[in-house]
Amino acid sequence: DAIGALDRAIARRPHDPALRHERAQFLVASGRTAEALLAYAAILKENPDFVPAAFESGLLYERSGDSAQATALYRRAVAARPSFVPAQLAIARLAETEGRTAEVDAAFAAALAAQPKDPVLHRSFAEVLARRRNFAEALVHYRESVELAPADAANRAGFGYMLFLTGNRAEAASQWAEALRLQPDFPGLRDRLAKIRTATP
């Protein structure tokens, strides 16, 4: 019924991208992915810079396993709006899985330029850097995440782990203790803290 109502509205306003976008979203919600992709493509043909259509169709291609097409659509979204953080993070996610380190860093740089005070962004980039074993740079972003959201146990735990890996065991123990105060059931952290305290003279 909703799609039918939208079809009637689109017949009256055939060039309204918002209406056509809403229809595409209903198609996605109904599980009609192929139709939704065609609908998104039609929107982008007429409105090349319509960011939601590029991003959402990218998500559909990513879920189907077509990372190349998904990346192309995410890049299209950020070309139209560089400050669109969800697309920057999507680019970083796919680029990391494919080893495109420079693209990961560029995507996070753009995202952080748009939202420099977002602690989740800083922690996400820190996690990427840690997986790359760039512990010193990861430490910088974990520290920022803690400064921006000091009551977040995950920030404290990650910061502590980077401190431990960069040789600051005492401060690592302090951060882990604070994380456990904030979240007493934090997975694995209590044992890790007990081991570091036992090993510390």
Contacts in CASP RR format, 6 or more apart in sequence:
PFRMAT RR
TARGET T0000
AUTHOR 0000-0000-0000
METHOD contacts of the structure
MODEL  1
DAIGALDRAIARRPHDPALRHERAQFLVASGRTAEALLAYAAILKENPDF
VPAAFESGLLYERSGDSAQATALYRRAVAARPSFVPAQLAIARLAETEGR
TAEVDAAFAAALAAQPKDPVLHRSFAEVLARRRNFAEALVHYRESVELAP
ADAANRAGFGYMLFLTGNRAEAASQWAEALRLQPDFPGLRDRLAKIRTAT
P
2 26 0 8 1.000
3 23 0 8 1.000
3 26 0 8 1.000
3 27 0 8 1.000
3 30 0 8 1.000
6 19 0 8 1.000
6 22 0 8 1.000
6 23 0 8 1.000
6 26 0 8 1.000
7 23 0 8 1.000
9 16 0 8 1.000
9 19 0 8 1.000
10 16 0 8 1.000
10 19 0 8 1.000
10 20 0 8 1.000
10 23 0 8 1.000
13 19 0 8 1.000
15 46 0 8 1.000
17 43 0 8 1.000
17 46 0 8 1.000
17 47 0 8 1.000
17 50 0 8 1.000
17 53 0 8 1.000
20 39 0 8 1.000
20 42 0 8 1.000
20 43 0 8 1.000
21 43 0 8 1.000
21 50 0 8 1.000
21 52 0 8 1.000
21 53 0 8 1.000
23 39 0 8 1.000
24 36 0 8 1.000
24 39 0 8 1.000
24 40 0 8 1.000
24 43 0 8 1.000
24 53 0 8 1.000
24 56 0 8 1.000
25 36 0 8 1.000
25 56 0 8 1.000
27 33 0 8 1.000
27 35 0 8 1.000
27 36 0 8 1.000
27 39 0 8 1.000
28 36 0 8 1.000
28 56 0 8 1.000
28 60 0 8 1.000
33 60 0 8 1.000
33 64 0 8 1.000
36 57 0 8 1.000
36 60 0 8 1.000
37 57 0 8 1.000
37 60 0 8 1.000
37 61 0 8 1.000
40 53 0 8 1.000
40 54 0 8 1.000
40 56 0 8 1.000
40 57 0 8 1.000
40 60 0 8 1.000
41 57 0 8 1.000
43 50 0 8 1.000
43 53 0 8 1.000
44 50 0 8 1.000
44 53 0 8 1.000
44 54 0 8 1.000
44 57 0 8 1.000
44 76 0 8 1.000
47 53 0 8 1.000
48 76 0 8 1.000
48 80 0 8 1.000
49 80 0 8 1.000
49 81 0 8 1.000
50 80 0 8 1.000
51 77 0 8 1.000
51 80 0 8 1.000
51 81 0 8 1.000
51 84 0 8 1.000
51 87 0 8 1.000
54 73 0 8 1.000
54 74 0 8 1.000
54 76 0 8 1.000
54 77 0 8 1.000
54 80 0 8 1.000
54 87 0 8 1.000
55 73 0 8 1.000
55 74 0 8 1.000
55 77 0 8 1.000
55 84 0 8 1.000
55 86 0 8 1.000
55 87 0 8 1.000
55 90 0 8 1.000
57 73 0 8 1.000
58 69 0 8 1.000
58 70 0 8 1.000
58 73 0 8 1.000
58 74 0 8 1.000
58 90 0 8 1.000
59 70 0 8 1.000
59 90 0 8 1.000
61 67 0 8 1.000
61 69 0 8 1.000
61 70 0 8 1.000
61 73 0 8 1.000
62 70 0 8 1.000
62 90 0 8 1.000
62 94 0 8 1.000
67 94 0 8 1.000
67 97 0 8 1.000
67 98 0 8 1.000
70 90 0 8 1.000
70 94 0 8 1.000
71 91 0 8 1.000
71 94 0 8 1.000
71 95 0 8 1.000
74 87 0 8 1.000
74 90 0 8 1.000
74 91 0 8 1.000
74 94 0 8 1.000
75 91 0 8 1.000
77 84 0 8 1.000
77 87 0 8 1.000
78 84 0 8 1.000
78 87 0 8 1.000
78 88 0 8 1.000
78 91 0 8 1.000
78 107 0 8 1.000
78 110 0 8 1.000
81 87 0 8 1.000
82 88 0 8 1.000
82 110 0 8 1.000
82 114 0 8 1.000
83 110 0 8 1.000
83 113 0 8 1.000
83 114 0 8 1.000
84 114 0 8 1.000
85 111 0 8 1.000
85 114 0 8 1.000
85 115 0 8 1.000
85 118 0 8 1.000
85 121 0 8 1.000
88 107 0 8 1.000
88 108 0 8 1.000
88 110 0 8 1.000
88 111 0 8 1.000
88 114 0 8 1.000
89 107 0 8 1.000
89 108 0 8 1.000
89 111 0 8 1.000
89 124 0 8 1.000
91 103 0 8 1.000
91 107 0 8 1.000
92 103 0 8 1.000
92 104 0 8 1.000
92 107 0 8 1.000
92 108 0 8 1.000
92 111 0 8 1.000
92 128 0 8 1.000
95 101 0 8 1.000
95 103 0 8 1.000
95 104 0 8 1.000
95 107 0 8 1.000
96 104 0 8 1.000
96 128 0 8 1.000
96 131 0 8 1.000
101 132 0 8 1.000
104 128 0 8 1.000
108 121 0 8 1.000
108 124 0 8 1.000
108 125 0 8 1.000
108 128 0 8 1.000
111 121 0 8 1.000
112 118 0 8 1.000
112 121 0 8 1.000
112 122 0 8 1.000
112 125 0 8 1.000
115 121 0 8 1.000
117 148 0 8 1.000
118 148 0 8 1.000
119 144 0 8 1.000
119 145 0 8 1.000
119 146 0 8 1.000
119 148 0 8 1.000
119 149 0 8 1.000
119 152 0 8 1.000
119 155 0 8 1.000
120 145 0 8 1.000
122 141 0 8 1.000
122 142 0 8 1.000
122 144 0 8 1.000
122 145 0 8 1.000
122 148 0 8 1.000
123 141 0 8 1.000
123 142 0 8 1.000
123 145 0 8 1.000
123 154 0 8 1.000
123 155 0 8 1.000
123 158 0 8 1.000
125 141 0 8 1.000
126 138 0 8 1.000
126 139 0 8 1.000
126 140 0 8 1.000
126 141 0 8 1.000
126 142 0 8 1.000
126 145 0 8 1.000
126 158 0 8 1.000
126 162 0 8 1.000
127 138 0 8 1.000
129 135 0 8 1.000
129 137 0 8 1.000
129 138 0 8 1.000
129 141 0 8 1.000
130 138 0 8 1.000
130 161 0 8 1.000
130 162 0 8 1.000
130 165 0 8 1.000
135 162 0 8 1.000
135 165 0 8 1.000
135 166 0 8 1.000
136 166 0 8 1.000
138 162 0 8 1.000
139 159 0 8 1.000
139 162 0 8 1.000
139 163 0 8 1.000
139 166 0 8 1.000
142 155 0 8 1.000
142 158 0 8 1.000
142 159 0 8 1.000
142 160 0 8 1.000
142 162 0 8 1.000
143 159 0 8 1.000
145 152 0 8 1.000
145 155 0 8 1.000
145 159 0 8 1.000
146 152 0 8 1.000
146 155 0 8 1.000
146 156 0 8 1.000
146 159 0 8 1.000
146 175 0 8 1.000
149 155 0 8 1.000
150 156 0 8 1.000
151 182 0 8 1.000
152 182 0 8 1.000
153 179 0 8 1.000
153 180 0 8 1.000
153 182 0 8 1.000
153 183 0 8 1.000
153 186 0 8 1.000
154 179 0 8 1.000
156 175 0 8 1.000
156 176 0 8 1.000
156 178 0 8 1.000
156 179 0 8 1.000
156 182 0 8 1.000
157 175 0 8 1.000
157 176 0 8 1.000
157 179 0 8 1.000
157 186 0 8 1.000
157 189 0 8 1.000
158 175 0 8 1.000
159 175 0 8 1.000
160 171 0 8 1.000
160 172 0 8 1.000
160 175 0 8 1.000
160 176 0 8 1.000
160 179 0 8 1.000
161 172 0 8 1.000
163 169 0 8 1.000
163 171 0 8 1.000
163 172 0 8 1.000
163 175 0 8 1.000
164 172 0 8 1.000
164 196 0 8 1.000
169 196 0 8 1.000
169 199 0 8 1.000
169 200 0 8 1.000
170 200 0 8 1.000
172 196 0 8 1.000
173 193 0 8 1.000
173 196 0 8 1.000
173 197 0 8 1.000
173 200 0 8 1.000
176 189 0 8 1.000
176 192 0 8 1.000
176 193 0 8 1.000
176 196 0 8 1.000
177 193 0 8 1.000
179 186 0 8 1.000
179 189 0 8 1.000
180 186 0 8 1.000
180 189 0 8 1.000
180 190 0 8 1.000
180 193 0 8 1.000
END
